[in-house]
Amino acid sequence: MSQPVRFDDVSLVYPGTTDPAVSHLDLDIGEGEFLVLVGPSGCGKSTSLRMLAGLEPISAGQIFIGDRDVTNVAAKDRDIAMVFQNYALYPHMSVAENMAFALKIQKVSKDDIDRRVKEAATLLDLTEYLERKPKALSGGQRQRVAMGRAIVREPQVFLMDEPLSNLDAKLRVQTRTQIAALQRRLGTTTVYVTHDQVEAMTMGDRVAVLKAGLLQQVDSPRALYDEPANAFVATFIGSPSMNIIPCAITSDGVTMGDHTVAIERSRLDQIGGGTALLGIRPEDLHITDSGATMTVTLVEELGADTFLYGDMIASDGSTVNLVARDRSHAAPRMGETVHVSPERTYLFRSDGAQERIV
């Protein structure tokens, strides 16, 4: 039966280090929820998953599965099933034997094993491959076998550590759709780790963004995109990444290079300083007759969309790289100077955690 999961002020400091790999993690994952942990390499997402799995001893805090404190419970007794990126299939066993292996160790009856394996194979379109060895399968099929091995255990929680990273781009898109649909059919609480923000946004009920061991924000994909808590989340979520521009505060807005962008006085007053960070998503930045001056350095034609990459001199004298979406059918050439203006803006503090000004 699926259970909720709770990290209660959990930290981990590896021996011989001083900086925590994960610091004061508070996170509630609902029963049957698909939660994605996302962030750059080294942010603590896989470490968090391994702590939940019982593969890493925590330094402080508690971890609960349902009402049960599993902080000091051995991995094999936590009733979780884990799917890794490298499949870890036994090459000398058939697909059916790989899926049944953990159940045999648990002394589950043969009839029950056969039933669970057949049900999982049907769910995963693996029925015709049950007698094959892993070497006779494609990468996507092997990953489905690894999923089947987890499913037959009927655990309280699924843990998935970058399970699609070994697949090619086309197969990754197809398989992530299958995993998301499968999780909704099974209704099993799932914690999924990825460094790919597109995966996170398309699969998760909620997404938790980590940076340097600290939880930055946890929310629905749409809320993360529309209402990022800080500049890090804003730039990490969305592709191409949000433009972040150092700006000076003026009487009626903020500077964007040689242009002024109007900002409500109530938002400017919250900053209490002379500088801030202006955030503009590429899809909200367009070529206009008047606006900030940008020199085009690259034109990226993507069929339905054209993205213009360029340089702009910010108010502090630094060169800022910008990305703008061009809706016209006559994109400028590299080296041309154009004017760009935002439809929608975000404002962040320029110091500390760079929180968003609402």
Solvent accessible surface area in square Angstrom, and as a share of the most:
residue,aa,sasa,rsa
1,M,168,0.75
2,S,17,0.11
3,Q,44,0.19
4,P,48,0.30
5,V,3,0.01
6,R,91,0.33
7,F,3,0.01
8,D,47,0.24
9,D,60,0.31
10,V,0,0.00
11,S,12,0.08
12,L,7,0.03
13,V,57,0.33
14,Y,77,0.29
15,P,129,0.81
16,G,90,0.86
17,T,71,0.41
18,T,123,0.72
19,D,113,0.59
20,P,51,0.32
21,A,26,0.20
22,V,0,0.00
23,S,15,0.10
24,H,122,0.54
25,L,1,0.01
26,D,82,0.43
27,L,5,0.02
28,D,88,0.46
29,I,2,0.01
30,G,32,0.31
31,E,103,0.46
32,G,24,0.24
33,E,23,0.10
34,F,0,0.00
35,L,0,0.00
36,V,1,0.00
37,L,0,0.00
38,V,0,0.00
39,G,0,0.00
40,P,52,0.33
41,S,108,0.70
42,G,77,0.74
43,C,1,0.01
44,G,8,0.08
45,K,11,0.05
46,S,38,0.25
47,T,18,0.10
48,S,0,0.00
49,L,0,0.00
50,R,81,0.30
51,M,1,0.00
52,L,0,0.00
53,A,1,0.01
54,G,24,0.23
55,L,75,0.37
56,E,30,0.14
57,P,112,0.70
58,I,32,0.16
59,S,65,0.42
60,A,54,0.42
61,G,32,0.30
62,Q,74,0.33
63,I,1,0.00
64,F,28,0.12
65,I,5,0.02
66,G,16,0.16
67,D,151,0.78
68,R,109,0.40
69,D,60,0.31
70,V,0,0.00
71,T,26,0.15
72,N,147,0.75
73,V,36,0.21
74,A,54,0.42
75,A,35,0.27
76,K,170,0.72
77,D,68,0.35
78,R,9,0.03
79,D,61,0.32
80,I,15,0.08
81,A,1,0.01
82,M,26,0.12
83,V,1,0.00
84,F,71,0.30
85,Q,78,0.35
86,N,95,0.49
87,Y,29,0.11
88,A,56,0.44
89,L,25,0.13
90,Y,83,0.32
91,P,101,0.63
92,H,125,0.56
93,M,30,0.13
94,S,8,0.05
95,V,0,0.00
96,A,24,0.18
97,E,78,0.35
98,N,0,0.00
99,M,0,0.00
100,A,5,0.04
101,F,64,0.27
102,A,21,0.17
103,L,0,0.00
104,K,111,0.47
105,I,109,0.55
106,Q,97,0.43
107,K,176,0.75
108,V,33,0.19
109,S,68,0.44
110,K,153,0.65
111,D,117,0.61
112,D,37,0.19
113,I,12,0.06
114,D,54,0.28
115,R,106,0.39
116,R,37,0.14
117,V,9,0.05
118,K,128,0.54
119,E,89,0.40
120,A,2,0.01
121,A,0,0.00
122,T,96,0.56
123,L,45,0.22
124,L,14,0.07
125,D,104,0.54
126,L,0,0.00
127,T,83,0.49
128,E,135,0.61
129,Y,32,0.12
130,L,23,0.11
131,E,145,0.65
132,R,105,0.38
133,K,81,0.34
134,P,10,0.07
135,K,172,0.73
136,A,57,0.44
137,L,10,0.05
138,S,58,0.37
139,G,27,0.26
140,G,2,0.02
141,Q,33,0.15
142,R,74,0.27
143,Q,0,0.00
144,R,34,0.13
145,V,1,0.00
146,A,2,0.01
147,M,8,0.03
148,G,0,0.00
149,R,39,0.14
150,A,5,0.04
151,I,15,0.07
152,V,2,0.01
153,R,78,0.29
154,E,88,0.40
155,P,7,0.04
156,Q,41,0.18
157,V,0,0.00
158,F,6,0.03
159,L,0,0.00
160,M,2,0.01
161,D,22,0.11
162,E,26,0.12
163,P,0,0.00
164,L,1,0.00
165,S,44,0.28
166,N,82,0.42
167,L,9,0.04
168,D,94,0.49
169,A,66,0.51
170,K,170,0.72
171,L,43,0.21
172,R,66,0.24
173,V,75,0.43
174,Q,90,0.40
175,T,6,0.03
176,R,38,0.14
177,T,87,0.50
178,Q,69,0.31
179,I,5,0.02
180,A,14,0.11
181,A,54,0.42
182,L,11,0.06
183,Q,6,0.03
184,R,123,0.45
185,R,173,0.63
186,L,61,0.31
187,G,32,0.31
188,T,15,0.09
189,T,0,0.00
190,T,0,0.00
191,V,0,0.00
192,Y,0,0.00
193,V,0,0.00
194,T,3,0.02
195,H,99,0.44
196,D,37,0.19
197,Q,25,0.11
198,V,61,0.35
199,E,7,0.03
200,A,0,0.00
201,M,46,0.20
202,T,79,0.46
203,M,2,0.01
204,G,8,0.08
205,D,60,0.31
206,R,69,0.25
207,V,0,0.00
208,A,0,0.00
209,V,0,0.00
210,L,0,0.00
211,K,87,0.37
212,A,75,0.58
213,G,1,0.01
214,L,89,0.44
215,L,50,0.25
216,Q,43,0.19
217,Q,26,0.12
218,V,44,0.25
219,D,52,0.27
220,S,40,0.26
221,P,24,0.15
222,R,154,0.56
223,A,21,0.16
224,L,0,0.00
225,Y,47,0.18
226,D,34,0.18
227,E,96,0.43
228,P,0,0.00
229,A,41,0.32
230,N,11,0.06
231,A,5,0.04
232,F,42,0.18
233,V,0,0.00
234,A,0,0.00
235,T,42,0.24
236,F,41,0.17
237,I,0,0.00
238,G,10,0.10
239,S,84,0.54
240,P,29,0.18
241,S,53,0.34
242,M,8,0.03
243,N,6,0.03
244,I,43,0.22
245,I,0,0.00
246,P,38,0.24
247,C,2,0.01
248,A,34,0.26
249,I,35,0.18
250,T,45,0.26
251,S,96,0.62
252,D,92,0.48
253,G,0,0.00
254,V,0,0.00
255,T,24,0.14
256,M,0,0.00
257,G,17,0.16
258,D,106,0.55
259,H,50,0.23
260,T,62,0.36
261,V,13,0.08
262,A,87,0.67
263,I,12,0.06
264,E,103,0.46
265,R,112,0.41
266,S,76,0.49
267,R,38,0.14
268,L,4,0.02
269,D,90,0.47
270,Q,84,0.37
271,I,23,0.12
272,G,78,0.75
273,G,42,0.41
274,G,53,0.51
275,T,79,0.46
276,A,1,0.01
277,L,20,0.10
278,L,0,0.00
279,G,0,0.00
280,I,0,0.00
281,R,3,0.01
282,P,0,0.00
283,E,46,0.21
284,D,24,0.12
285,L,0,0.00
286,H,20,0.09
287,I,61,0.31
288,T,51,0.29
289,D,144,0.75
290,S,82,0.53
291,G,11,0.11
292,A,0,0.00
293,T,45,0.26
294,M,0,0.00
295,T,56,0.33
296,V,2,0.01
297,T,65,0.38
298,L,85,0.42
299,V,37,0.21
300,E,63,0.28
301,E,117,0.53
302,L,102,0.51
303,G,76,0.73
304,A,107,0.83
305,D,37,0.19
306,T,13,0.07
307,F,18,0.08
308,L,0,0.00
309,Y,58,0.22
310,G,2,0.02
311,D,46,0.24
312,M,5,0.02
313,I,108,0.55
314,A,5,0.04
315,S,52,0.34
316,D,96,0.50
317,G,54,0.52
318,S,46,0.30
319,T,82,0.48
320,V,14,0.08
321,N,114,0.58
322,L,1,0.01
323,V,19,0.11
324,A,0,0.00
325,R,69,0.25
326,D,10,0.05
327,R,154,0.56
328,S,60,0.38
329,H,194,0.87
330,A,85,0.66
331,A,31,0.24
332,P,16,0.10
333,R,190,0.69
334,M,126,0.56
335,G,55,0.53
336,E,77,0.34
337,T,81,0.47
338,V,16,0.09
339,H,71,0.32
340,V,0,0.00
341,S,25,0.16
342,P,25,0.16
343,E,113,0.51
344,R,109,0.40
345,T,26,0.15
346,Y,7,0.02
347,L,0,0.00
348,F,0,0.00
349,R,72,0.26
350,S,46,0.29
351,D,96,0.50
352,G,78,0.75
353,A,64,0.50
354,Q,63,0.28
355,E,81,0.36
356,R,56,0.20
357,I,4,0.02
358,V,121,0.70
